[in-house]
Each structure stands twice: as C-alpha cells, then as structure tokens.
Amino acid sequence: MSPPTSATPPVPERFRGAAVIGGTHGLGRALALAAHDRGLRTVVYGRTAETLTDDGLLPRHLDLCDPRSVQDTPVELPTPCYVLWVAGAFLKKTLADTTEDEVEQLTRLLFTGPVNFLRRLLAAAGGPVHLITVASSSSWKRRERESLYCGLKAAQATFVRNLVPELLAAHPENRVTLVNPGGLAVPDFHTGLALDFGAMMDPDRVARIVWDIAADQRRPFTEVQILRSRAPGSEGTPEVSYGARTPQAPEEPDAPVAAEAAPPLPVQHD
Ligand SMILES: NC(=O)c1ccc[n+]([C@@H]2O[C@H](COP(=O)([O-])OP(=O)(O)OC[C@H]3O[C@@H](n4cnc5c(N)ncnc54)[C@H](OP(=O)(O)O)[C@@H]3O)[C@@H](O)[C@H]2O)c1
C-alpha cells in the first residue's frame, strides 16, 4: 500500500497536547514539529532538550538511562493528548563484544526507562490518551550482530500490544498506534556505519505519515509497518502496510534447512 497522500486532516478538537519522549532529534523531532503544526501543545523530552531552538516546542530534560531522572522529571499532560515513545539508540555488536554496562544502558534507554516514565505519564493523565510507539522493523527482521537492539525493540512492540486491554479498561477512548519503521535517513542514529542515506526514508515524510495514520485511527489499536522501497528509481520511498509481521527465521535465507522448510524469502536490511 502507498503512504497516505491526502492533505493533513485537522486534529480532532478533543486532543490538546502531545508529549514526545525522545523528541529532540531525528524522527522524534520531526514528529514533535508536526504535532506543533497541528496546534498541539507539544512537550519534548530528552537529555539535550535545553539546546532545542525550535519555536513553540516545550523542552524538558529527561535521561531515560538515569532512574532518578525517570522518577523525578515533572510530567505535564494536558489531556486529552498524544504520548509518543520515540527515544532510542542503535547498537551493532555481537553479544560477546557487548559489555555489561552497554546491556544495562541500552535496556534502560529502550525499555525500562520509557516503561517507567510512561507509567507516570499515564497515571497523570486526566482523560483519553493516544499512545504512539515507534518500535522498528528490527522487532521482526533477521539481523546480524543486533540481538540486543532487536530483542528490546520486540519487547517494546509486545509490551504496547499487551497494554491495549488495560488502557481500554481505564478509558474506552484510549488508543495505541505501534509503528515499525525501516531505515531512516538519520546519520546520527547510525554513527560509524557507511550507509547510503539517499536510499533511506526521510524522517519528516515518515512523521507526516505517522500523524495521518494516528489522526485517522478509530480502532483501539493499529500496528503499521513503514518500510523503504527498494524499487529502482524510488529507493527510500516509504511503503505502508498494516498488521504485525511474523518474525523472520534466523538462518540465512538459502540455508539448507530453511530451503527445505519453506521457499526462501528475500531479506531486506532496512
Ligand atoms: N534511524 C533508523 O533507521 C530507525 C529505524 C527504525 C526505528 N528507529 C527508531 O526510531 C526512534 C528514533 O530514532 P532516530 O533515528 O530518530 O534517532 P536519533 O536521531 O538518534 O534520536 C534519538 C532520540 O532519542 C533520545 N534519547 C537518546 N538517549 C536518550 C536518553 N538517555 N534519555 C532520553 N532520551 C534519549 C534523543 O534525545 P537526546 O539526545 O536529547 O537525549 C533523541 O531525541 C528510535 O527508537 C529508533 O530505534 C530508527
């Protein structure tokens, strides 16, 4: 399916604000700026929030790797509102080469920090909340030397799917959108890797797609894949499809066992 192309629909009046966890750079910043453009009071959390120069965004310092910061950072939620869980960092290393400290820090950043901060945000919400979560196609794709990153992204995706029933019990108008993007043209995220960013997705374009999907969402839960096209001439164009994906098998696609079990599927490294 092609990404939505319609003009940005107006934000339903009942939504007043957006809190973006990890809204200072990359996709999170693009989502925050788009939220502000939609007339939402937009609070942006991150370690470098103080350095934000974007007009209209409300920066708040938060370090997800510091349990005290997660516990003490004031939460402000003008409900009804959107809560966006976007913060993240990449790690490409074998587990054998990964230090105990790296395991601890990445787990805090990608999982325990946001889960605990979310716990506080949701407790403070005085009305309906629409949670938009940016996981990754790495939550289901076959990767090499990325087991910790992929495992934590899969945990994020599974966590929010299973949060839906209790959110609905708390308020029937609560909503969850789970977004699994492929490769984005965000060089800082892929530090040290020689990648062709011209063939990766523009974060501003992906942010507009995410907002169009979220604003149109009527069902309690939507899971969406936003993957980059590999077609010659349209490399990096976002392609949208809905629903969860079956995790890819860890063997090489042409390994004998995989070939016997099922026809090999192409592996894309988004
Ligand atoms: N780039 C890709 O190809 C890609 C593909 C699929 C999914 N994703 C996912 O998309 C999300 C955004 O990635 P991006 O490419 O936009 O990366 P990015 O430009 O590096 O932005 C990462 C964001 O996370 C925040 N963050 C990092 N460490 C933090 C900490 N300790 N405490 C609080 N906030 C912290 C950063 O804010 P501060 O630096 O201000 O703390 C920043 O706002 C991530 O969850 C990533 O896993 C990315």
PDBQT file of the ligand as one rigid body, heavy atoms in Angstrom, charges set to zero:
ROOT
HETATM    1  N1  LIG A 301      17.063   5.615  12.286  1.00  0.00    +0.000 N 
HETATM    2  C1  LIG A 301      16.548   4.480  11.853  1.00  0.00    +0.000 C 
HETATM    3  O1  LIG A 301      16.945   3.952  10.801  1.00  0.00    +0.000 OA
HETATM    4  C2  LIG A 301      15.465   3.793  12.627  1.00  0.00    +0.000 A 
HETATM    5  C3  LIG A 301      14.792   2.714  12.040  1.00  0.00    +0.000 A 
HETATM    6  C4  LIG A 301      13.771   2.086  12.740  1.00  0.00    +0.000 A 
HETATM    7  C5  LIG A 301      13.432   2.540  14.014  1.00  0.00    +0.000 A 
HETATM    8  N2  LIG A 301      14.112   3.582  14.563  1.00  0.00    +0.000 N 
HETATM    9  C6  LIG A 301      13.717   4.012  15.913  1.00  0.00    +0.000 C 
HETATM   10  O2  LIG A 301      13.252   5.341  15.834  1.00  0.00    +0.000 OA
HETATM   11  C7  LIG A 301      13.492   6.014  17.072  1.00  0.00    +0.000 C 
HETATM   12  C8  LIG A 301      14.130   7.363  16.772  1.00  0.00    +0.000 C 
HETATM   13  O3  LIG A 301      15.364   7.142  16.127  1.00  0.00    +0.000 OA
HETATM   14  P1  LIG A 301      16.119   8.300  15.323  1.00  0.00    +0.000 P 
HETATM   15  O4  LIG A 301      16.671   7.669  14.103  1.00  0.00    +0.000 OA
HETATM   16  O5  LIG A 301      15.260   9.494  15.207  1.00  0.00    +0.000 OA
HETATM   17  O6  LIG A 301      17.346   8.562  16.313  1.00  0.00    +0.000 OA
HETATM   18  P2  LIG A 301      18.047   9.881  16.844  1.00  0.00    +0.000 P 
HETATM   19  O7  LIG A 301      18.010  10.977  15.840  1.00  0.00    +0.000 OA
HETATM   20  O8  LIG A 301      19.393   9.435  17.350  1.00  0.00    +0.000 OA
HETATM   21  O9  LIG A 301      17.132  10.339  18.082  1.00  0.00    +0.000 OA
HETATM   22  C9  LIG A 301      17.099   9.597  19.240  1.00  0.00    +0.000 C 
HETATM   23  C10 LIG A 301      16.239  10.322  20.262  1.00  0.00    +0.000 C 
HETATM   24  O10 LIG A 301      16.305   9.554  21.483  1.00  0.00    +0.000 OA
HETATM   25  C11 LIG A 301      16.647  10.425  22.541  1.00  0.00    +0.000 C 
HETATM   26  N3  LIG A 301      17.472   9.776  23.551  1.00  0.00    +0.000 N 
HETATM   27  C12 LIG A 301      18.601   9.064  23.347  1.00  0.00    +0.000 A 
HETATM   28  N4  LIG A 301      19.127   8.696  24.533  1.00  0.00    +0.000 NA
HETATM   29  C13 LIG A 301      18.291   9.201  25.494  1.00  0.00    +0.000 A 
HETATM   30  C14 LIG A 301      18.292   9.159  26.906  1.00  0.00    +0.000 A 
HETATM   31  N5  LIG A 301      19.256   8.534  27.605  1.00  0.00    +0.000 N 
HETATM   32  N6  LIG A 301      17.279   9.767  27.564  1.00  0.00    +0.000 NA
HETATM   33  C15 LIG A 301      16.306  10.430  26.885  1.00  0.00    +0.000 A 
HETATM   34  N7  LIG A 301      16.246  10.481  25.545  1.00  0.00    +0.000 NA
HETATM   35  C16 LIG A 301      17.239   9.885  24.863  1.00  0.00    +0.000 A 
HETATM   36  C17 LIG A 301      17.467  11.532  21.888  1.00  0.00    +0.000 C 
HETATM   37  O11 LIG A 301      17.408  12.697  22.701  1.00  0.00    +0.000 OA
HETATM   38  P3  LIG A 301      18.684  13.299  23.498  1.00  0.00    +0.000 P 
HETATM   39  O12 LIG A 301      19.900  13.041  22.689  1.00  0.00    +0.000 OA
HETATM   40  O13 LIG A 301      18.309  14.736  23.634  1.00  0.00    +0.000 OA
HETATM   41  O14 LIG A 301      18.695  12.587  24.814  1.00  0.00    +0.000 OA
HETATM   42  C18 LIG A 301      16.754  11.731  20.566  1.00  0.00    +0.000 C 
HETATM   43  O15 LIG A 301      15.690  12.627  20.701  1.00  0.00    +0.000 OA
HETATM   44  C19 LIG A 301      14.359   5.073  17.905  1.00  0.00    +0.000 C 
HETATM   45  O16 LIG A 301      13.559   4.427  18.862  1.00  0.00    +0.000 OA
HETATM   46  C20 LIG A 301      14.869   4.059  16.887  1.00  0.00    +0.000 C 
HETATM   47  O17 LIG A 301      15.102   2.802  17.491  1.00  0.00    +0.000 OA
HETATM   48  C21 LIG A 301      15.107   4.237  13.906  1.00  0.00    +0.000 A 
ENDROOT
TORSDOF 0
